[in-house]
Amino acid sequence: EAWLELAMRAYLHATRLGIRVSQEVGSGIREQLPRMTDETRRRPEAARIFLELLSRRTGVFYALRAMRDSGLLGEYLPEFAEIQGLVIQDVFHDFSVDEHTLFVCDKIDRFFESSEANERFRRSVLDRLKKPEILRLSCLFHDLGKSRGGPGHSKRGALMVPLICERLGLSSADTKTLIFLVEQHLLLSRTSSRRDPGEGGLLQELAQKIGSRERLDLLYLLTCADSMAVGSGSFPNWKDELLAELYRRVDQYLEPPADLKPLWEKAPLL
């Protein structure tokens, strides 16, 4: 195997075993980074291992942070390198953009691990995801547009997604889903906090924009993780409850598969 595949496999195995990649291995990977090229980034086997890592239920945050610290994550995803150390001066965010992004990934790990009663609804949404790696990619990509400056980072980030997905060998359907998630990652949080979700016209409009329960699931989980990772006290229980209620109401306007019962009928909200 080429050095990139071996490096990716080191982080995947460490995640499987619940251990950390040693400093010696990290240093060895760092020495190889000058060999990274666009051709290297397009290697199918490297992408396969990376996506398998992102599909793991836990330990993904620690692997991604170690990859960031060794320089591998920024070299493999140069768009991520553009947000490393980037600080946005506002009253909402306590961290640099890359730290916030990794904390969003950490929240997904915690959702998988949680057994708290008030997490049952979110966990029930999470457990039916067919491709957790798409959720993790949306976490990594959602704030990439902040590297380009100015307002409208969601739309700018969405424009960056197709090239990354092409390098990773993702399908057209998965690429479209990720474009949607990045472009609309603030949709549910803004709607739940600023408008009455009881309005039928608004709910139908949201359902039409989202299009499927799979996308609603992904968007809801991304929104929860993103909101929690902004800073201390950024996602109080009342916001969590509003978001879950909005999910439930929008879900009623989506056409589910015939054999799939709505989650909110199976699991309590919060």
C-alpha positions in Angstrom: 0.0 0.0 0.0 1.1 3.6 -0.6 1.9 5.8 2.4 -1.5 7.6 2.4 -3.4 4.4 2.7 -1.2 3.2 5.5 -1.6 6.5 7.3 -5.4 6.3 7.0 -5.4 2.7 8.1 -3.4 3.6 11.3 -6.1 6.0 12.4 -8.9 3.5 11.5 -7.3 0.7 13.5 -6.7 3.0 16.4 -10.4 3.9 16.4 -11.4 0.3 16.2 -9.2 -0.6 19.1 -10.1 2.5 21.2 -6.5 3.7 21.4 -4.6 6.8 20.2 -2.1 6.9 17.4 1.4 7.3 18.9 3.5 10.4 18.5 6.0 8.4 16.6 3.5 7.3 14.0 2.2 10.9 13.8 5.7 12.2 13.2 6.2 9.6 10.5 3.0 10.6 8.8 4.1 14.3 9.0 7.3 13.5 7.2 5.4 12.1 4.3 3.0 15.0 3.8 5.2 16.9 1.3 4.5 13.9 -1.0 0.7 14.7 -1.1 -0.5 15.7 -4.6 -4.0 16.0 -6.2 -3.5 12.6 -7.6 -2.7 11.2 -4.2 -5.9 12.7 -2.8 -8.0 10.9 -5.4 -6.8 7.4 -4.5 -10.0 5.3 -4.2 -8.5 3.1 -1.4 -7.5 6.1 0.7 -11.1 7.4 0.3 -12.6 4.1 1.2 -10.6 3.8 4.4 -11.4 7.5 5.3 -15.1 7.0 4.8 -15.0 3.7 6.8 -13.4 5.7 9.6 -16.2 8.3 9.5 -18.8 5.6 9.6 -17.6 4.3 13.0 -20.0 5.0 15.9 -17.4 6.3 18.4 -13.8 7.5 18.5 -14.1 9.4 15.3 -13.5 12.8 17.0 -10.2 11.7 18.5 -9.0 10.3 15.2 -9.9 13.4 13.3 -8.2 15.6 15.9 -5.1 13.5 15.7 -5.2 13.7 11.9 -5.6 17.5 12.1 -2.7 17.8 14.6 -0.4 15.6 12.4 -1.3 17.8 9.4 -2.8 14.9 7.5 -6.4 16.1 7.6 -5.5 19.5 6.1 -3.3 18.0 3.4 -6.0 15.4 2.5 -8.8 18.0 2.6 -7.1 21.3 1.7 -10.4 23.0 2.1 -10.3 22.1 5.8 -6.7 23.5 6.0 -8.2 26.9 5.0 -10.3 27.0 8.3 -7.5 25.8 10.6 -6.7 28.5 13.1 -9.4 30.8 11.6 -11.1 32.9 14.2 -14.4 34.5 13.6 -15.0 37.6 15.7 -18.6 37.3 16.9 -20.4 36.9 20.2 -21.5 33.3 19.5 -18.4 31.3 18.9 -15.9 30.4 21.5 -13.5 28.5 19.3 -11.6 28.8 16.0 -13.5 27.4 13.0 -11.6 24.1 12.8 -11.9 23.5 16.6 -15.6 24.2 16.4 -15.9 21.8 13.4 -14.1 19.0 15.3 -16.3 19.6 18.4 -19.3 19.2 16.1 -17.9 15.7 15.2 -17.4 15.1 18.9 -21.1 15.7 19.6 -22.0 13.0 17.1 -19.8 10.6 18.9 -21.5 11.6 22.2 -24.9 11.1 20.6 -24.0 7.5 19.8 -22.7 6.9 23.3 -25.4 8.5 25.3 -28.0 6.5 27.3 -29.6 9.5 28.9 -33.4 9.6 28.9 -33.5 13.0 27.3 -31.4 11.7 24.4 -33.7 8.9 23.4 -35.4 10.7 20.6 -32.1 12.0 19.1 -30.6 8.5 19.4 -33.6 6.9 17.7 -33.0 9.3 14.7 -29.3 8.5 14.7 -29.7 4.7 14.9 -31.6 4.5 11.7 -29.0 6.4 9.6 -27.9 4.2 6.7 -24.7 6.2 6.1 -23.3 7.8 9.3 -20.3 8.9 7.2 -22.5 11.4 5.3 -23.4 13.0 8.6 -19.8 13.1 9.6 -18.8 14.7 6.3 -21.6 17.3 6.7 -20.0 18.2 10.1 -16.6 18.6 8.5 -17.9 20.6 5.6 -20.6 22.8 7.1 -18.4 25.8 7.9 -15.8 25.6 5.1 -17.3 28.7 3.5 -16.1 30.8 6.4 -12.6 30.6 4.9 -13.7 32.8 2.0 -14.9 35.8 4.2 -18.0 37.9 4.2 -21.6 36.9 4.8 -23.3 33.9 3.2 -20.8 31.2 4.3 -23.4 28.5 3.8 -23.8 29.1 0.1 -20.0 29.5 -0.4 -19.4 26.3 1.5 -22.0 24.4 -0.7 -20.1 25.5 -3.8 -16.9 23.8 -2.4 -18.6 20.5 -1.8 -18.8 19.0 -5.3 -15.0 18.9 -5.9 -14.4 17.3 -2.5 -17.0 14.7 -3.1 -15.5 14.0 -6.6 -12.1 13.4 -5.0 -13.7 11.0 -2.4 -15.6 9.1 -5.1 -19.0 9.8 -3.7 -22.1 9.1 -5.7 -24.2 11.9 -7.2 -27.0 11.3 -4.7 -24.6 11.6 -1.7 -23.0 14.7 -3.2 -26.4 16.4 -3.6 -27.3 15.5 0.0 -24.1 17.0 1.2 -24.5 20.2 -0.9 -28.0 20.5 0.7 -26.8 20.0 4.2 -24.0 22.5 4.0 -26.2 25.1 2.2 -29.1 24.6 4.6 -27.3 23.8 7.9 -28.8 26.8 9.6 -32.4 26.3 8.3 -33.9 24.4 11.3 -32.2 26.4 14.0 -33.3 29.7 12.5 -36.8 28.4 11.9 -37.3 26.9 15.4 -36.1 30.1 17.2 -37.7 32.8 15.0 -41.0 31.5 13.6 -44.0 29.6 14.9 -43.5 26.0 13.7 -47.3 25.5 14.1 -47.9 27.4 10.9 -49.1 24.8 8.3 -47.8 26.8 5.3 -44.3 27.1 6.9 -44.1 23.4 7.7 -45.2 22.4 4.2 -42.6 24.8 2.8 -39.9 23.3 5.0 -40.9 19.7 4.0 -40.8 20.6 0.3 -37.3 22.2 0.7 -35.9 19.2 2.7 -37.6 16.6 0.5 -37.1 13.4 2.4 -37.0 12.0 5.9 -33.4 10.9 5.4 -32.4 14.5 4.7 -34.5 15.7 7.7 -32.7 13.1 9.9 -29.3 14.3 8.8 -30.2 18.0 9.0 -31.7 17.6 12.5 -28.6 15.8 13.8 -26.2 18.2 12.2 -28.2 21.1 13.6 -28.1 19.7 17.2 -24.4 19.0 17.1 -23.6 22.4 15.5 -25.7 24.2 18.1 -24.1 22.4 21.0 -20.5 23.0 19.7 -20.8 26.7 19.5 -19.8 27.4 23.1 -20.8 27.0 26.7 -24.6 27.3 27.3 -25.3 27.7 23.6 -28.0 25.0 23.4 -30.2 25.1 26.5 -33.0 22.5 26.9 -35.7 24.8 25.6 -33.8 25.2 22.3 -33.4 21.4 22.1 -37.1 20.9 22.7 -38.1 23.5 20.1 -35.8 21.8 17.5 -37.2 18.3 18.3 -40.8 19.7 18.1 -40.0 21.3 14.7 -38.6 17.9 13.5 -41.8 16.1 14.5 -44.0 18.6 12.8 -42.1 18.7 9.6 -41.9 14.9 9.6 -45.7 14.8 9.4 -45.5 16.5 6.0 -43.0 14.1 4.5 -44.0 11.0 2.7 -42.4 8.0 4.6 -41.7 4.6 3.1 -44.7 2.4 3.5 -43.1 0.2 6.0 -41.5 3.0 8.1 -43.4 4.3 11.1 -42.6 7.9 12.1 -39.9 8.0 14.9 -41.9 10.4 17.0 -44.6 7.7 17.4 -41.9 5.2 18.7 -39.8 7.3 21.0 -40.7 10.1 23.4 -39.5 13.6 22.5 -37.5 15.1 25.4 
